[in-house]
Every structure is written in structure tokens, then in C-alpha cells.
Amino acid sequence: MKKIIQEIINYRYLIAIIAFIIGVSLNLHGSSISNWNNYGVREMHDGTLSSTKNHFGSDETVDIMANLKNWISLKPRKDGTIAGVPRMVRTDEWLVQTPYFISQAETGNKVKNPNYGLSGQNMIVSYNAPVKDISSIGKPFDWGFLLLGISRGLSWYWCFKVIALLLLAFEFSMILTNKNQWLSLVGSFWITFTPAIQWWFMQHLGDVVFYSLLSIVSIYHYFQAKSKKQKFLFATLLTSSLIGFPLVLYPAFQVPFAYVIAVFFIIQLISTWKEKKLKKFDWLMMLAVVVFTSLIVGITIFKSWDALKATLNTVYPGSRVSTGGEYSLFSISDFFLSFVLPFKIPKFSNQVELATGFHFIFVILFSLPFVIKREKIKENLFGIFLTFYSLLLMFFAIIGVPKLLAKLTLFSFVISSRAWQAASIIGVFASIWFTAYLWRERIKDKRKKLYLSLIAFSLIGLLTIFALQQSNFVGYMGTKYILMYVLFYTLLIITVVWHRQKMFMGIMMSMVIIGGMTVNPLVQGTNVIEDKKISLKIKSLVKKDKDARWVSEGFLYNFPQMFGAKSINGVRFYPDEALMKALDPTNKMENYWNRYSHTQIDLTEDVTSMTNESPDNLIVHLNVSALKNLKVKYIITNRSLEQLFGSHFQKIYGADKDGNMIYYYHY
């Protein structure tokens, strides 16, 4: 086994390339897009009803083993799922981002997608969707949509991102562990499948972690490189990451990780400078990276300035200023939940917000004074920084800081929940470093080991008490699973302190598999969405009349755009200026529509009005006569519009087995 693992490490890049080719060839991905089956679109082109299972077992109990028994289906289920379950809670992915990506591939990957509203929508600010633009240099996981179309494009995205992140996490762990290959192999899975990253994988956090690791690995190897060719290669990779990082456009995660990148760069730069290894070529190369990166990002921002400005000027979320302090001290036991989140849907919050990571940052804090040697501080400066920075982020989330300090540090963009999740991931980084440090130093004093064990037991006991004090925890996990996790966690700390490396790797990989690898499904193809009866009908209508405008009533507001329809409502990152001028010329309802919004239409004979059921939801109660002014031709609905509003509405599709209909509107 040892020899096999060593061979895997030695040939990791070849294995990664083969796995990537196989994955894309088989159209494998991790999207939960089949959840449209549970959102009112089940009927396939042949009249059968597709179904999607979101969990196994009971809503009231947790049975991890029973879930795992049903987890894999060697023959893909009817919705394409091979392993796991699509996540209904990931609406940002299957309801918004993946439809954006599909719509982009369907319409030519333009910077401004004309299918969203009267004004179109800038897709660079819209979940960093694939665009035929120079900024794509920094978005390699989007290239599949530019080259291979919808199904393989989605597969490219997921396969590239997972495999590349595993490789980057390995190289990053090699830096943290001072080239401990076996621990770095575990670290690659530990980081990649950290629950918080997986629950946010296709959104901002997955992107930010990817670019952060690529930046750090590129910086490290640039300063280690001997030849100019190697330096040029790593400078190119760094340029790509520094283009991609700012274009994520989600400062709540970008700000915390930007500090990690900056501190690592400063440490490496000062170290190399003190060793007198910096040459004129290095300064010129660093200048070239800054200039080229600034040029590409600057051009991209210039192109998207109006959209960015509109986004920043929204009521939600653009106007918020955070000072932290929204979490309670009891939140420090949140990581208990990650073990169970894939198998039971909580009622007191959602899985995405509750997800953190498997780390032992508090054990590190109280152990450092007893294990870190003064002469070792300099060479472990980055690991020590990670430890205290993770704790600082937790402090921000629980206690908060003055408004002025928040603004000066840019943490005014960081809400407590995002600081907390960033802290948990950085805590994982620190845990990998600390584990390697203890193993490298090989503490021989048994009394010191016993003392460290006592610290760990005391802290675990305190965290357990915190967990048991929360009725939500006990009601959700059950005492059995809390104690089971405590046992796992205790054994894990013991293996770190007492240098039981094989046992540590076994326990950690078990936790990663159960709490991380089970988050996203493994799915084959996109037939579950492309072969819907209504999807094919929309495509045929668009083919005949590609410039026609559409409206979707109910919950299908972000559906027809995937198939080429120009819909006046959908999911907007910033307001549709042309539409709102038509509906609200005096801006009386600006507080309703000036926001990131899932825009739903409800046709009515009353005067047009607007409501917000939640901060990111806009319901437009649209007077039916406005359809003529907006030049709308097609309406997707599950209501009998001809009975409600008269003969101007002609049904041309349905009702299908889901009750969906398409009407043609005669002016």
C-alpha cells in the first residue's frame, strides 16, 4: 500500500490529466441542476416524469450508514445522478449560476447576455459566467463552455475545478508541511473537501480558495525556481490567478483571503531579499505581472463599470457596512455539525450557512507556547500567522470591531458568517501546518505530550458542553452523533500529539469522506434539463422567433433563458434600467427593485405594484396591459390566462403533466 500511494504521489499530474479526460468524456459533473424536477418541471420529451431524490431516510433522524448504503448507483438514476443527492438548498448553483452558464453557451458567451431583461445583463458580474473576453485568461474552469458546449462545458468546469484544487491543495500542503508528502496527500483532500468549500463550491468561496492557493503556490515556486523559464511559468500562473481573484466580485470572502496571499508574499519576498537572491530580472518580472494583471482587470472593470456601479448602489446587498459581532460564543462548536449536514436537512438554519471545516485551531492556540521553540518561530512564521489570523476572524465574527477600523481594513465588506467560514478554512490550513510541525519536531518528553493531551481533552470537553447546551444541536444531531464526533475528534488529536501518523490519516480521511465528499452529487450529463418537454418547446419557438420577448409567471423565472428565450424577468445582479423606467418612471418603487433579485411576475388587472418577500426576492404584480408596451409575445405560466384575462391570450403549449403552459399574447 505504501508503494502504491508513493506512486500516486509521483505520478499525480499524469493521473490528474487522465482523470480529467475521462471525466469530461463521460460528461461527469457535480451540479444539482436536476432539482428543476422538484421545482415544477418534471416531464421529459417522451412524456415520462423525471424525479430527483434530495435525501435518503427520515427527516427526523440521522442514520449515516443507511444513507451511505444508498449513496452510489452504478447505473445512473433517471436524473443522471450516480452518487449522492442533488442539493435543493444550493439554489444559487442550480437555479442561478448553472442556468447562467448554460444560457451563455446557448447564446454565444457574450459579455452582455441579451436574454436577461430589456437591457440584457453583464455576465462578468453575474457569478463570473463564461464570456468570450480577455478576462477568461483568469477563469480556466470556464473554458469548456467556450470550447465544448453545454454538457461538456459543465463537466469541464467541475472536473477541472476539483482536480486542479486537489493538485493545488497538495502543493500548498507541501509548503505548510515542509514537504511531508504523505501528510500533504491527506491535506489535498482535507482542504478540497472541507465542508464549507464544498457547500460553496461553484460559488464564490470555491473560486476564492482556488485562486488563493494558485497565488501562494505560484509565489512560492517562483522564488524557489532556478531558471528564468521556470520563473516565467510561475509568473504566468500567478498572473492568471491575480486576474481571476478580483473578478470573483464577492469581497465578503475575497478580503479575508487577500490578507493570506499578501502576508505570504511579504514573507517570501523579505526572505529572498535577505538571502540576496533577488535579481534585476525578478523585479522586472514582478513589475510585468503587476502591469499585465492591472491592464486585464482594468479593461474588464472598464467594460463592466456601469454594471458594477449599479451593483454597488443597490439597496441589497450593495449598501451594507459590516462591523462583525453577529455570532455568539457558542458558535465555536459549529464544526460538530459538518459531520451530519450531508445527511439531514436542519430546520433552524440551512446547510450552506452552517458548514465550516475540520480543524483544531483552539488546541493549536493553547499548545503553541509549549511546543514552538524561539529559534523555530522565523521559519514557521506563516503557520503562526494562519493560527492567529483564523482566531482574529472568529473575534471579528463574535465581538466585532469599530466601524472606522472595519472600513480601513476593508472588513466592512465582510459579514460575520463569511468571516466565520473563512476562519474555519484558514483553521484547516493552520491544522495541517501544526500537525507537520509536531511530527517534524518529534517531542520526546512524555510529560509534555500528556500535557498537550490534557489541553486537548479540556478544550474538546468545553466544546462538547457548548454543543450540548444548544437545543438546536441536540435536536438536530442527537446525542449519539455528538458523542461519536467527539470520539473521532479526540482520537484525531491524540494521533497528532503522539505521532500516530497512519491512524491520523485513516481518521481524517474518514471524516473528509463522510462530511465533505458527500456534499455534492456525482452526475452524468445534462439531459435531465435539456430533454424536458417544455425545454424543447421553448427552443423550437425561439428558433422561429429569436427576438421575441418572454415572461415567466411563478417559479420558472430563470428557466427559459437557458434555451435562448429573451425573458424580461429572471435573476438580476443589478436592476434592469430599461424595464424599471417602463414600470416605474418616477422611481416611487425604487426601494423594491433596486437590489439583487429573483424577479417573479404575477399578471394582474390591478395597477402595477411591487413587493419583497425577502431581501433577494422581487415580485412584480404586473398589469396585463403592460405586456403590450413591453412587447411581450410569450408567457410561461400554470394559470389559464385566457379565462382570467380574455382572448388576447392563445395557449400554444400545455398544460403538460406539471401544469405548465405557454401562451402567445396577441396585441
C-alpha positions in Angstrom: 0.0 0.0 0.0 2.8 2.4 0.9 4.4 1.8 -2.5 1.1 2.4 -4.3 0.5 5.7 -2.5 4.0 6.8 -3.3 3.5 6.0 -7.0 0.2 8.0 -6.9 2.1 11.0 -5.5 4.9 10.6 -8.0 2.6 10.5 -11.0 -0.1 12.8 -9.7 -0.1 15.1 -12.7 -0.4 12.3 -15.2 -3.2 10.7 -13.1 -4.9 14.1 -12.9 -4.8 14.6 -16.7 -6.2 11.1 -17.3 -8.9 11.6 -14.7 -9.8 14.9 -16.3 -10.1 13.5 -19.8 -12.2 10.6 -18.6 -14.5 12.9 -16.5 -15.1 15.3 -19.4 -15.6 12.4 -21.9 -18.3 10.9 -19.6 -19.9 14.3 -19.0 -19.5 14.0 -15.3 -20.2 16.9 -13.0 -21.4 17.9 -9.5 -24.3 20.2 -10.3 -27.6 19.9 -8.6 -29.5 21.1 -11.7 -31.8 18.1 -11.7 -33.6 19.9 -8.9 -35.7 21.5 -11.5 -37.6 18.2 -11.2 -38.6 19.3 -7.7 -39.4 22.9 -8.9 -42.2 22.2 -11.3 -40.5 20.9 -14.4 -40.6 17.0 -14.4 -42.0 16.0 -17.8 -39.5 14.7 -20.3 -39.9 14.8 -24.1 -41.3 11.2 -24.2 -44.0 12.0 -21.6 -42.3 10.3 -18.6 -41.8 12.1 -15.3 -38.3 12.5 -14.1 -37.7 12.5 -10.4 -34.9 13.6 -8.1 -34.2 12.4 -4.6 -32.8 15.0 -2.2 -32.1 12.8 0.8 -32.4 9.3 2.0 -34.1 8.2 5.2 -36.2 10.2 7.6 -36.3 14.0 8.1 -36.4 13.4 11.9 -33.4 11.1 12.4 -29.8 10.8 11.2 -28.6 7.4 10.0 -25.3 8.0 8.2 -24.7 4.3 7.4 -28.1 3.8 5.9 -27.6 6.9 3.8 -24.2 5.7 2.6 -25.6 2.3 1.6 -27.9 4.1 -0.9 -25.3 6.7 -1.9 -24.0 5.1 -5.1 -26.0 3.9 -8.1 -23.7 2.2 -10.6 -26.3 2.7 -13.3 -27.2 6.4 -13.2 -30.6 7.2 -11.9 -33.2 8.7 -14.3 -32.0 12.2 -13.4 -28.3 11.3 -14.2 -27.2 11.0 -10.6 -24.5 8.3 -10.0 -23.6 9.1 -6.4 -25.0 11.3 -3.6 -28.0 13.5 -3.9 -28.6 16.9 -5.6 -28.9 19.7 -3.0 -32.1 21.6 -3.1 -30.6 24.2 -0.8 -28.0 25.1 -3.4 -30.4 27.4 -5.4 -27.5 29.8 -6.1 -26.0 27.0 -8.1 -28.8 25.0 -9.8 -31.4 27.9 -10.0 -29.0 30.7 -10.9 -25.4 30.1 -11.7 -25.6 26.9 -13.8 -28.6 28.4 -15.8 -26.4 31.5 -16.4 -23.6 29.3 -17.7 -26.0 27.3 -20.0 -27.6 30.4 -21.3 -24.1 31.8 -22.1 -23.2 28.7 -24.1 -26.6 28.8 -25.8 -26.2 32.5 -26.9 -22.5 32.8 -27.7 -20.9 33.6 -24.4 -21.3 37.4 -24.8 -20.2 39.8 -22.1 -23.8 41.2 -22.1 -26.4 38.4 -22.3 -29.4 39.8 -24.1 -31.7 37.2 -22.7 -31.9 38.8 -19.3 -34.4 41.7 -19.2 -34.8 44.6 -21.6 -31.3 45.8 -21.0 -29.5 42.5 -21.0 -27.2 41.6 -18.2 -23.4 41.9 -17.8 -22.2 38.3 -17.2 -18.8 39.2 -15.7 -20.5 40.5 -12.6 -23.1 37.7 -12.7 -21.4 34.8 -10.9 -18.3 35.2 -13.2 -20.1 33.4 -16.0 -18.1 32.3 -19.1 -17.5 35.1 -21.6 -15.5 35.4 -24.8 -13.3 38.1 -23.3 -9.7 38.6 -22.4 -10.6 38.2 -18.7 -11.1 34.5 -19.4 -7.3 34.1 -19.0 -8.1 34.1 -15.3 -11.0 31.7 -15.5 -9.7 28.3 -16.7 -12.7 26.3 -15.4 -14.9 28.3 -17.7 -13.0 27.4 -20.9 -15.1 24.3 -21.5 -18.2 26.4 -22.1 -16.3 28.4 -24.7 -15.0 25.4 -26.5 -17.2 22.4 -25.9 -20.8 23.5 -25.4 -23.2 22.9 -22.6 -22.9 19.4 -21.3 -19.1 19.0 -21.7 -18.7 22.6 -20.6 -20.4 21.9 -17.3 -18.3 18.7 -17.0 -15.1 20.7 -17.7 -16.0 23.2 -15.0 -16.5 20.6 -12.3 -13.7 18.2 -13.3 -11.1 20.9 -13.8 -12.0 22.7 -10.6 -12.0 19.6 -8.4 -8.9 18.0 -9.9 -6.9 21.3 -10.1 -7.9 22.2 -6.5 -6.7 18.8 -5.3 -3.3 19.4 -7.0 -3.0 22.9 -5.7 -4.0 21.8 -2.2 -1.3 19.2 -2.3 1.4 21.7 -3.4 0.1 24.2 -0.8 0.3 21.4 1.9 3.8 20.6 0.8 4.7 24.3 1.6 2.9 24.1 5.0 4.4 20.7 6.0 7.9 21.4 4.8 7.5 18.7 2.1 5.8 15.9 4.1 4.3 14.1 1.1 2.0 11.7 2.9 0.5 14.5 5.1 0.3 16.7 2.0 -1.7 14.0 0.3 -4.2 13.9 3.1 -4.0 17.7 3.2 -5.1 17.9 -0.5 -8.3 16.0 0.3 -8.7 17.8 3.7 -8.7 21.2 2.0 -10.5 20.4 -1.2 -13.3 18.6 0.6 -13.6 20.9 3.6 -17.4 21.1 4.1 -17.6 24.9 3.7 -15.7 24.8 0.4 -17.9 22.0 -0.9 -21.2 23.6 0.1 -20.0 26.8 -1.7 -18.0 25.0 -4.4 -19.4 26.5 -7.5 -19.9 29.9 -6.0 -17.6 32.5 -4.5 -15.8 30.5 -1.8 -14.7 27.7 -4.1 -13.3 30.3 -6.5 -11.6 32.4 -3.9 -9.8 29.4 -2.3 -8.8 28.1 -5.7 -7.2 31.5 -6.7 -5.6 31.9 -3.2 -3.9 28.6 -3.4 -2.8 29.1 -7.0 -1.3 32.5 -6.0 0.5 31.1 -3.0 1.9 28.1 -4.8 3.0 30.3 -7.8 4.7 32.8 -5.5 6.5 30.1 -3.5 7.8 28.2 -6.6 8.7 31.5 -8.3 11.1 32.4 -5.5 12.4 28.8 -5.4 12.9 28.5 -9.1 16.5 28.5 -10.5 15.9 29.1 -14.2 14.3 32.0 -16.0 12.0 29.6 -17.8 10.6 28.2 -14.5 10.2 31.7 -13.2 8.3 32.8 -16.3 6.0 29.8 -15.9 5.1 30.6 -12.3 4.8 34.3 -13.1 2.3 33.3 -15.8 0.3 31.2 -13.4 0.4 34.0 -10.8 -0.9 36.4 -13.4 -3.8 34.1 -14.2 -4.7 33.8 -10.5 -4.4 37.6 -9.9 -6.8 38.2 -12.8 -9.3 35.6 -11.6 -9.2 36.6 -7.9 -10.6 40.2 -8.1 -13.2 39.2 -10.7 -14.9 36.8 -8.3 -16.5 40.1 -7.1 -17.5 38.9 -3.7 -15.4 40.9 -1.1 -17.0 39.1 1.8 -14.7 36.2 1.0 -12.0 38.0 -1.0 -10.9 40.3 1.7 -10.1 37.6 4.3 -8.1 35.6 1.8 -6.4 38.6 0.2 -4.6 39.1 3.6 -3.4 35.5 3.5 -1.9 35.9 0.0 -0.4 39.3 0.9 1.3 38.1 4.1 2.7 35.0 2.3 4.1 37.2 -0.5 5.7 39.6 2.0 7.3 36.7 4.0 8.7 35.2 0.8 9.9 38.5 -0.6 11.7 39.6 2.5 13.2 36.1 3.0 14.5 36.1 -0.6 15.8 39.6 -0.4 17.7 38.9 2.8 19.3 35.9 1.1 20.3 38.3 -1.7 18.6 36.1 -4.3 16.6 38.9 -5.9 18.0 39.9 -9.3 17.0 42.6 -11.7 15.1 40.0 -13.7 12.9 39.3 -10.7 12.0 42.9 -10.2 11.2 43.3 -13.9 9.1 40.1 -13.8 7.2 41.2 -10.8 6.5 44.6 -12.5 5.3 42.8 -15.6 2.9 40.7 -13.5 1.5 43.8 -11.9 1.2 45.7 -15.1 -0.3 42.9 -17.2 -2.7 41.9 -14.4 -3.8 45.5 -13.8 -4.3 46.0 -17.5 -6.6 43.0 -17.9 -8.5 43.7 -14.7 -8.7 47.4 -15.6 -10.1 46.7 -19.1 -12.6 44.3 -17.7 -13.7 46.7 -15.0 -14.0 49.5 -17.5 -16.2 47.3 -19.8 -18.4 46.4 -16.8 -18.3 49.7 -14.9 -21.9 50.6 -15.4 -23.0 47.1 -14.1 -20.5 47.3 -11.2 -21.7 50.7 -10.2 -25.3 49.6 -10.4 -24.5 46.6 -8.2 -22.7 48.7 -5.6 -25.6 51.2 -5.5 -28.2 48.6 -4.8 -30.3 48.6 -1.6 -29.4 44.9 -1.1 -26.6 43.9 -0.8 -24.6 46.9 -2.1 -25.3 49.3 0.7 -24.4 47.2 3.7 -21.5 48.0 6.0 -20.4 45.2 8.4 -18.6 45.6 11.7 -19.0 41.9 12.7 -20.2 40.8 16.1 -23.2 38.8 14.8 -22.2 35.4 16.1 -22.3 34.1 19.6 -19.5 32.4 21.5 -21.5 29.1 21.3 -20.7 29.1 17.6 -17.3 27.7 18.2 -18.8 24.3 18.4 -20.4 24.7 14.9 -17.9 22.3 13.3 -19.6 19.4 15.0 -22.5 19.9 12.5 -20.4 19.4 9.4 -20.2 15.7 10.1 -24.0 15.4 9.7 -25.0 18.2 7.3 -24.9 16.0 4.2 -27.4 13.5 5.7 -30.1 15.6 7.4 -31.6 19.0 6.5 -31.7 21.3 9.5 -34.8 23.3 10.4 -33.1 26.1 12.3 -30.8 27.2 9.5 -29.5 25.9 6.2 -26.6 23.6 5.4 -24.7 26.2 3.4 -24.6 28.7 6.3 -23.8 26.1 8.9 -20.9 24.4 7.0 -17.4 25.0 8.4 -14.4 22.7 8.5 -12.5 20.0 10.4 -9.8 21.9 12.3 -8.3 22.1 15.8 -7.4 25.8 15.9 -8.1 26.1 19.7 -5.9 23.2 20.5 -3.1 24.8 18.5 -3.6 28.2 20.3 -3.2 26.7 23.8 -0.4 24.3 22.7 1.9 26.8 20.9 3.6 28.2 24.0 4.7 24.7 25.0 5.8 23.3 21.6 7.1 26.2 19.5 10.8 26.9 20.0 12.0 30.5 19.8 14.6 29.7 17.1 11.8 28.0 15.1 9.5 31.0 15.0 11.1 32.6 11.9 10.8 29.5 9.7 7.2 28.9 10.9 6.0 32.5 10.7 3.3 31.8 8.1 1.9 28.9 10.1 1.8 31.0 13.3 0.1 33.8 11.3 -2.5 31.4 10.0 -3.3 30.4 13.6 -3.8 33.9 14.9 -5.5 35.2 11.8 -8.1 32.4 12.0 -8.7 33.4 15.6 -8.9 37.1 14.6 -11.6 36.3 12.1 -13.5 34.5 14.7 -13.1 37.5 17.0 -14.5 39.7 14.3 -17.5 37.4 13.8 -18.3 37.2 17.5 -17.1 40.5 19.0 -16.9 42.8 16.1 -14.7 46.0 15.6 -15.4 49.7 15.4 -16.9 51.0 12.1 -13.8 53.1 11.2 -11.4 50.1 11.7 -13.7 47.9 9.6 -13.6 50.4 6.8 -9.9 50.9 7.0 -9.2 47.2 6.8 -12.0 46.6 4.2 -13.7 44.3 6.6 -16.7 46.5 6.3 -17.4 44.2 3.3 -17.2 41.1 5.4 -20.3 39.9 7.2 -19.9 37.7 10.3 -21.0 34.5 8.6 -18.4 34.8 5.8 -15.7 35.7 8.3 -16.6 32.6 10.3 -16.4 30.3 7.3 -13.1 31.9 6.1 -11.8 31.4 9.6 -12.7 27.7 9.5 -10.8 27.1 6.2 -7.8 29.0 7.4 -8.0 27.0 10.6 -7.7 23.9 8.4 -4.5 25.4 6.8 -3.1 26.0 10.3 -4.0 22.5 11.4 -2.1 21.0 8.6 0.9 23.2 9.4 0.8 22.4 13.2 0.4 18.6 12.6 3.5 18.6 10.4 5.4 20.8 12.9 4.7 18.4 15.8 5.7 15.4 13.8 8.8 17.0 12.5 10.0 18.2 15.9 9.2 14.7 17.4 8.5 15.7 21.0 10.1 13.0 23.2 9.1 14.3 26.6 6.1 12.2 27.6 5.0 14.7 30.2 4.8 17.4 27.6 2.7 15.0 25.4 0.4 14.2 28.3 0.1 18.0 29.0 -0.8 18.6 25.4 -3.3 15.8 25.5 -4.8 17.2 28.7 -5.2 20.6 26.9 -6.9 18.9 24.0 -9.3 16.9 26.2 -10.2 20.0 28.2 -11.0 22.0 25.1 -12.9 19.2 23.5 -14.9 18.8 26.7 -15.7 22.5 26.7 -16.7 22.4 23.0 -18.9 19.4 23.8 -20.6 21.3 26.7 -21.2 24.2 24.3 -22.8 21.9 21.8 -25.0 20.1 24.4 -26.2 23.5 25.7 -27.8 24.3 22.3 -31.1 22.6 21.9 -30.8 23.0 18.1 -27.6 20.9 18.1 -29.0 18.1 20.3 -32.3 18.1 18.4 -30.6 18.1 15.0 -27.6 15.7 15.6 -28.8 13.7 18.5 -26.6 12.9 21.5 -25.3 9.7 19.8 -23.7 11.6 16.9 -22.4 14.4 19.0 -20.5 11.8 21.2 -19.4 9.9 18.1 -17.9 13.0 16.6 -16.3 13.8 20.0 -14.7 10.4 19.9 -13.4 10.9 16.3 -12.1 14.3 17.2 -10.4 13.2 20.4 -8.7 10.3 18.6 -7.6 12.6 15.9 -5.9 15.0 18.4 -4.3 12.0 20.1 -2.8 10.8 16.8 -1.4 14.2 16.2 0.2 14.6 19.6 1.5 11.1 19.9 2.7 10.9 16.2 0.4 8.0 15.2 0.6 9.0 11.5 -1.3 6.1 9.9 -4.1 6.3 12.4 -4.3 10.1 11.9 -4.6 9.7 8.1 -7.3 7.0 8.5 -9.4 9.1 10.8 -9.0 12.3 8.9 -9.8 10.7 5.6 -12.9 9.1 7.1 -14.1 12.5 8.3 -13.3 14.0 4.9 -15.2 11.3 3.1 -18.3 11.5 5.4 -18.5 15.2 5.9 -17.0 16.6 2.7 -17.1 14.2 -0.3 -20.8 13.5 0.2 -21.8 17.2 -0.1 -22.1 17.4 -3.9 -23.6 14.7 -6.2 -21.8 12.9 -9.0 -23.9 13.3 -12.1 -23.7 12.4 -15.7 -24.9 14.7 -18.5 -27.4 17.5 -18.7 -30.3 15.5 -20.4 -32.3 16.0 -17.3 -32.7 19.7 -18.2 -32.2 19.7 -22.0 -34.6 16.9 -22.8 -37.6 18.4 -20.9 -40.7 18.6 -23.0 -41.1 22.3 -22.2 -37.4 23.0 -22.9 -37.7 21.6 -26.4 -40.8 23.6 -27.0 -39.1 26.8 -25.9 -36.1 26.0 -28.2 -38.5 25.5 -31.2 -40.3 28.8 -30.5 -37.0 30.7 -30.1 -35.8 29.2 -33.4 -38.8 30.6 -35.2 -38.8 34.0 -33.4 -35.5 34.5 -31.7 -36.1 38.2 -30.8 -39.5 37.6 -29.1 -39.8 38.7 -25.5 -40.9 36.3 -22.8 -42.4 36.5 -19.3 -42.4 33.6 -16.8 -45.0 33.6 -14.0 -44.4 31.6 -10.9 -41.0 29.9 -10.2 -39.7 29.4 -13.7 -38.3 32.9 -14.0 -34.7 31.7 -14.6 -35.6 28.7 -16.8 -36.4 29.8 -20.4 -33.2 31.8 -20.8 -31.2 28.6 -20.8 -32.8 27.7 -24.1 -32.4 31.1 -25.9 -35.6 32.9 -24.8 -35.3 36.7 -24.1 -37.1 36.9 -20.8 -37.9 40.3 -19.1 -37.7 38.7 -15.7 -35.1 36.4 -14.2 -32.3 36.6 -11.6 -30.7 40.1 -11.7 -27.4 41.1 -10.0 -28.4 44.7 -10.6 -31.6 46.4 -11.8 -32.8 46.3 -15.4 -32.7 50.1 -16.0 -34.9 49.9 -19.2 -37.5 47.7 -17.6 -37.8 49.8 -14.4 -38.1 53.0 -16.4 -41.0 51.4 -18.2 -42.7 50.1 -15.0 -41.7 52.8 -12.5 -40.9 56.0 -14.4 -41.0 58.2 -11.3 -38.9 55.7 -9.2 -41.6 55.5 -6.5 -40.9 51.8 -6.1 -37.1 52.0 -6.3 -36.6 50.6 -2.8 -38.3 47.4 -4.0 -36.5 46.9 -7.3 -33.0 48.4 -6.7 -31.4 45.1 -5.4 -30.0 41.7 -6.3 -33.3 40.0 -7.0 -35.1 36.8 -8.1 -37.7 38.7 -10.1 -41.1 37.0 -10.3 -44.0 38.2 -12.4 -47.6 38.0 -11.3 -50.0 39.2 -14.0 -53.0 41.2 -12.7 -55.7 43.6 -13.8 -54.8 45.9 -10.9 -52.3 48.7 -11.1 -48.7 47.5 -11.4 -47.1 47.2 -7.9 -44.1 45.5 -6.3 -43.3 43.6 -3.1 -40.3 41.9 -1.5 -41.0 38.7 0.4 -37.3 38.5 1.2 -34.3 40.8 0.6 -33.3 39.0 -2.6 -36.9 38.5 -3.9 -38.9 40.9 -6.1 -42.5 40.2 -7.1 -43.8 42.4 -9.8 -47.6 42.5 -9.8 -47.8 43.5 -13.5 -50.9 45.0 -15.0 -51.7 42.8 -18.0 -51.9 45.8 -20.4 -48.2 46.5 -19.8 -47.4 43.4 -21.8 -48.2 45.3 -25.0 -45.9 48.2 -24.0 -43.1 45.8 -23.2 -43.7 43.9 -26.5 -44.0 40.6 -24.8 -45.2 37.7 -27.0 -44.8 34.5 -24.9 -45.9 33.8 -21.3 -44.9 30.7 -19.3 -47.5 30.1 -16.6 -49.6 27.5 -14.8 -52.7 29.7 -14.8 -55.5 29.7 -17.5 -54.7 33.2 -18.8 -57.5 33.2 -21.4 -60.1 32.6 -18.7 -58.5 35.3 -16.4 -57.7 38.0 -18.9 -59.5 37.2 -22.2 -58.9 36.1 -25.8 -55.7 38.1 -26.3 -54.0 35.1 -24.8 -53.7 32.0 -27.0 -52.5 28.7 -25.5 -49.8 27.1 -27.7 -48.4 24.6 -25.3 -49.8 22.5 -22.4 -50.9 22.1 -19.9 -48.2 19.5 -19.6 -48.1 16.9 -16.8 -46.6 19.6 -14.5 -49.4 22.0 -15.3 -47.1 24.3 -17.2 -48.5 26.2 -20.2 -47.1 28.7 -22.8 -49.4 31.4 -24.1 -49.0 33.6 -27.2 -50.1 37.2 -26.5 -51.9 39.0 -29.3 -51.5 42.8 -29.0 
